Amino acid sequence: MVVQIWETLKETITAYTGLSPAAFFTVLALAFAVYQVVSGFFVSPEVHRPRSLEVQPQSEPLPPPVQLGEITEEELKLYDGSDSKKPLLMAIKGQIYDVSQSRMFYGPGGPYALFAGKDASRALAKMSFEDQDLTGDISGLGAFELEALQDWEYKFMSKYVKVGTIQKKDEEGKESSETSETKATSAEGLSTNTGEEAPLVTHEETSRSIDEKIAETTEKKDVANDDAAAKE
C-alpha cells in the first residue's frame, strides 16, 4: 500500500513539475530555508529571545568589598557564607580576602566551602580537607608545601580584594610581655647607671674633698703665722 502511494506521488510530481522526486524535495527544502531567513528580519527580537534568559533572573551585582581592619578568628567565622547578606571571606597567612565573587567554590555547597570563614593556610599548602589542617599554623611544612601555599597567596592577591588581617592573641600577649621586659630592663639600667644615687655620692665626695682642702690651707696659714712670730 505504501509503495503504491509513493509510486503515485512520484508520477504526480514528475507530471506537474517536470522534476524528479529528489530534485523536487531539494527545491522544497531550500524554499523553506529561505522563508525562515527572510521571516527573521520581520519578527520582533523578543520572539527569538532564548528561553533560558527569560526563565533565569539576572544576578544582582556584588556590593563593593568592605574593609574590616583587624578582626579575630572568631569574628572571621561569621563570614563563612551561611549569611547571604554578609560577604564571603577567607584568609591566607593572616591576610583576609573577600571571595564573594567565587561563591560557587567557597560558599555553602562548594568544593572549598570548608575553607570559608577561616585562615586555611595549612589546608591549602597540604591540599587537605581535614579539620586539624583548617588553621593558619604553617609550622613544620616542607619546602614543596610552602611553595604551593605561596602560589595560592599570589592567586588571591591578584584576584581578590584584601579587606583585613587576623588578630593573633597569643602573639600579641608575647609581644606585650617582651615590651614590658624591655621596659623593665631599661628602667633597671637607668637606676643602676644614671640613677639619683650616683649624683649624691659624687656630691658627697666632692664636699669632703673641698673641706679637706680648706682645712689643709688653714693649717698651712697657722704654721706660717707661727714661723713669722718665732722669727720676730
Salt bridges, closest charged atoms under 4 A:
GLU7 OE2 - LYS10 NZ 3.56
GLU73 OE2 - LYS168 NZ 2.99
GLU74 OE2 - LYS77 NZ 3.36
ASP133 OD1 - ARG122 NE 3.82
ASP133 OD1 - LYS126 NZ 3.55
GLU153 OE1 - LYS93 NZ 3.11
GLU204 OE2 - ARG208 NH2 3.39
GLU216 OE2 - LYS220 NZ 3.62
